[in-house]
Amino acid sequence: MAAHRLILPLPGLASRDTIDYAFSSKGINLDNTLEVSRCDVVIEFVRMGLGAGLVHAICRPRRRRKEMGWVDASELFGKEKISLTYRRSASLRPAHHDLINALVRHAEKER
C-alpha cells in the first residue's frame, strides 16, 4: 500500500494515529499521501482517481458504486475497523491488482 498514493485522515485523528502506527511499526514511511479531514472527502478523491483511500468501515457508502471497490483492511490496523477503497480502472497496474486481490483473499479467509 505504501508504494502508492494514499488518501488518509488528517494527522492527530484517532484513525490516522492507528494507520501511522501500523505502518511505522513495520518500518514503512508514508511519503505519498493526501491528507483530508473527513471520510467522505477521502471517498470523493478516490472516485476522482487521485489515489487509494483508507476510511472507517462505517463510512463506506451503503450503495456500491460500480467505479469503486472496497476491501476490509481491519486486520492490518488492529482494533480499528478500516477499509481500503480504490477506483476500478483500466489504468491500474498489475501491482495494484495484486495488492487488491491479496487484501480480498485475506478478508475472505477471515470471514
Secondary structure, DSSP 8 states (H G I E B T S, - for coil): -TTS-EEEE-TTSHHHHHHHHHHHTTT----SEEEES-HHHHHHHHHTTS-EEEEEGGGS-SS--TTEEEEE-GGGSTTS-EEEEEE--TT--HHHHHHHHHHHHHHHHH-
